[in-house]
């Protein structure tokens, strides 16, 4: 048994004010990191010092082990300050939540990863998307290979959109074995191993500070036990229901946070802006009041959907359809988030698209909600098939 560092469990009364203070600090630098596409390393130092990198590490291994609703609230709040930081954090939370629930990774390796996450900045994320294949969520074998040798596994491949790559300590790489009957699965690749290269390709419309660069693996040798979970392709279906639900709900919370940040800025702008011909603030005009009411209705509905299902999961009040329910929440709430920010842009015109104001950044960031797996067409197809029997 590995001796684990432990940290006291943070009470809800302490947790949310701590998160809100960090988000406010992150917001002061978000525009700079967005403009420069620079990575916010300092934000993760602050998150580690606040014990917020181990929220989904099980308590038995020194972490906080919090529930779905608490993670949603943390992600939403951080996203309101800096969406890019929140996305990297979300991916780290997902890796630990899934590993802790399924316990398919080698126990000693998993305990060590937990210990590292509690003790310092030891972020994880999956590396799955490839130039030729695209996302494996739509099927197909990865081109990235893992060859078994007497010294360990040797990995070769090219991954894209590796969110958080400037700071990740480990990559959880989706690869296929070179066996006659290939197996597929996750292999743990430390960033400091020979043959690991980050190619800085990320130059995106939104989420510019996530460092979602390409990962190149050239004859990367890892220990045998770093094959975390390798199975025949058929054994990967169906996927874990709560794993998929967490992915959808936590991303929903992230983009809800972006939309709320846009709403909050808009409220301030409308109250402060007083055209000389009006003699009062824009906030006094019925047209602007009506539009803000529409935005508020969208955000209210999304809150009910996200946190209603999150609390149901925390209370074990869910059924076998929880995955599709969470994906439906993602489809609806991210659509709401985009519509809410677009409504604000249409309302104020040029100031909303000026890079001197944060609304245009929020809009670029919220549009990225459409690209996360599962995408809207896949969700609606699954819903359609279900309702049609």
DAVEN-V515999 format. One record per residue. N is the residue number from 0. SS is DSSP state (@ for helix, = for strand, . for the rest). Layout:
[[N:SS] [N:SS]]
This chain:
[[0:.] [1:.] [2:.] [3:.] [4:.] [5:.] [6:.] [7:.] [8:.] [9:.] [10:.] [11:@] [12:@] [13:@] [14:@] [15:@] [16:@] [17:@] [18:@] [19:@] [20:@] [21:@] [22:@] [23:@] [24:@] [25:@] [26:@] [27:@] [28:@] [29:@] [30:@] [31:@] [32:@] [33:@] [34:@] [35:@] [36:.] [37:.] [38:.] [39:.] [40:@] [41:@] [42:@] [43:@] [44:@] [45:@] [46:@] [47:@] [48:@] [49:.] [50:.] [51:.] [52:.] [53:.] [54:.] [55:.] [56:.] [57:.] [58:@] [59:@] [60:@] [61:.] [62:.] [63:.] [64:.] [65:.] [66:.] [67:@] [68:@] [69:@] [70:@] [71:@] [72:@] [73:@] [74:@] [75:@] [76:@] [77:@] [78:@] [79:@] [80:@] [81:.] [82:@] [83:@] [84:@] [85:@] [86:@] [87:@] [88:@] [89:@] [90:@] [91:@] [92:@] [93:@] [94:@] [95:@] [96:@] [97:@] [98:@] [99:@] [100:@] [101:@] [102:.] [103:.] [104:.] [105:.] [106:@] [107:@] [108:@] [109:@] [110:@] [111:@] [112:@] [113:@] [114:@] [115:@] [116:@] [117:@] [118:@] [119:.] [120:.] [121:.] [122:.] [123:=] [124:=] [125:=] [126:=] [127:.] [128:.] [129:=] [130:.] [131:.] [132:.] [133:=] [134:.] [135:@] [136:@] [137:@] [138:.] [139:.] [140:.] [141:.] [142:.] [143:.] [144:=] [145:=] [146:=] [147:=] [148:=] [149:.] [150:.] [151:=] [152:=] [153:=] [154:=] [155:=] [156:=] [157:=] [158:=] [159:=] [160:=] [161:=] [162:.] [163:.] [164:.] [165:.] [166:.] [167:.] [168:.] [169:=] [170:=] [171:=] [172:=] [173:=] [174:=] [175:=] [176:=] [177:.] [178:.] [179:.] [180:.] [181:.] [182:=] [183:=] [184:=] [185:=] [186:=] [187:=] [188:=] [189:=] [190:.] [191:.] [192:.] [193:.] [194:.] [195:=] [196:=] [197:=] [198:=] [199:.] [200:.] [201:.] [202:.] [203:.] [204:.] [205:.] [206:.] [207:.] [208:.] [209:.] [210:.] [211:.] [212:=] [213:=] [214:=] [215:=] [216:=] [217:=] [218:=] [219:=] [220:=] [221:=] [222:.] [223:@] [224:@] [225:@] [226:=] [227:=] [228:=] [229:=] [230:=] [231:=] [232:@] [233:@] [234:@] [235:@] [236:.] [237:.] [238:.] [239:.] [240:@] [241:@] [242:@] [243:@] [244:@] [245:@] [246:@] [247:@] [248:@] [249:@] [250:@] [251:@] [252:@] [253:@] [254:@] [255:@] [256:@] [257:@] [258:@] [259:@] [260:@] [261:@] [262:@] [263:@] [264:@] [265:@] [266:@] [267:@] [268:@] [269:@] [270:@] [271:@] [272:.] [273:.] [274:.] [275:.] [276:.] [277:.] [278:.] [279:.] [280:.] [281:@] [282:@] [283:@] [284:.] [285:@] [286:@] [287:@] [288:@] [289:@] [290:@] [291:@] [292:@] [293:@] [294:@] [295:@] [296:@] [297:@] [298:@] [299:@] [300:@] [301:@] [302:@] [303:@] [304:@] [305:@] [306:@] [307:@] [308:@] [309:@] [310:@] [311:@] [312:@] [313:@] [314:.] [315:.] [316:.] [317:.] [318:.] [319:.] [320:.] [321:@] [322:@] [323:@] [324:@] [325:@] [326:@] [327:@] [328:@] [329:@] [330:@] [331:@] [332:@] [333:@] [334:@] [335:@] [336:@] [337:@] [338:@] [339:@] [340:@] [341:@] [342:@] [343:@] [344:@] [345:@] [346:@] [347:@] [348:.] [349:@] [350:@] [351:@] [352:@] [353:.] [354:.] [355:.] [356:.] [357:.] [358:@] [359:@] [360:@] [361:@] [362:@] [363:@] [364:@] [365:@] [366:@] [367:@] [368:@] [369:@] [370:@] [371:.] [372:.] [373:.] [374:.] [375:@] [376:@] [377:@] [378:@] [379:@] [380:@] [381:@] [382:@] [383:@] [384:@] [385:@] [386:@] [387:.] [388:.]]
